[in-house]
């Protein structure tokens, strides 16, 4: 039985108390041990990759240092200093010729639609406003991980592929502004796009599944489905070591089969890998989403794995209060590299203190929902001041801020 959420990751309405919300629902999950294989036929890991187990290794908390030795093995010449890669169930950061385990801690941010406040893109300079928010976030909260959702079919439909001044250029500048901060990584998530299909009928906007040339919703507008968008995103951030790619938000909600979701995920990763190999750049980490509003990763326990490409992490959304999730949702992090792409809505029965202890013990990078002071997108980390220089944390925000500052360098 799924539980409908009005609060989780809501981006549809100007305020999350509006007509549309997101969902995140609980359920047992599982994972199996798998060795990632690169599309270039080389190992993505390193024999020295398990060097750190502290959770505070550079460069997640500082700029990487190049050892001036051979690159960490990997596709297209290996992983230079600062690039993230997977090794078994670990997410590693390269220092040049070795790697240390990386632990990301941070928040979700909204794009220039500002969770609906700028729903028609009427603001004259949303880029400047967002970059001001970024500055305050980095200086006052000190995250080393930020998830940026591209909501290109959530309000006014826009495209990364045309009229760049409208959306692609300002969003590229904002993402680059986050990434210019040493040790800060950005999960660039394609939350919604007009080329996506098969969303949950009860909650279509945040649950689209990427299409391809065989199932595109419009062969004239999108001859290769969503593939063209992923290719363009790779072209934009090909040399950005701080970027990770998120394929979707909560693919299919809880209305689509495991095979449909995993098949679409594997194809999309392959599209990204093909473009990276064409450009001759290292493979960025790609985050794939599970079933049940990305609360259920059991589909990825099949053997052989339905994901046939390297450098993939598995993204969980965790809302124990409204969705009823429990630590069983991430108990298999010992076998697959996992991130918690959204979390929030804790209760006295499921306190966040236990969650944080688990995240640290299991070394699971995590991102709290939601950092936006222009429009309520509960659970809100900030009060709605509509002033990018006044980032006032809510009670929930104070908890997250304290956690981030406690691990800041």
Buried (B, 14 or more C-beta within 10 A) or exposed (E): EBBBBBBBBBBBBBBBEBEBBBBBBBBBBBBBEBEBBBBBEBBBBBEBBBEBEEBBBBBBBEEBEEBEEEBBBBBBBBBBBBBBBBBBBBBBBBBBBBBBBBBBBBBBBBBBBBBBBBBEBEBEEBBBBBBBBBBBBBEEBBBBBBBBBBBBBBBBEBBBBEEBEBBBEBBBEBBBBBBEBBBBBBBBBBBBBBBBBBBBEEBBBBBBBBBBEEEBBEEEEBEBBBBBBBBBBBEBBBEBBBBBBBBBBBBBBBBBEBEBBBBBBBBBBBBBBBBBBEEEBBBBBBBBBBBBBBBBBBBBBBEEBBBBBBBBBBBBBBBBBBBBBBEEBBBBBEBBBBBBBBBBBBEEEBEBEEBBEBBBEBBBBBBBBBBBBBBBBBBBBBBBEEEBEEBEBBEBBEBBBEBBEEBEE
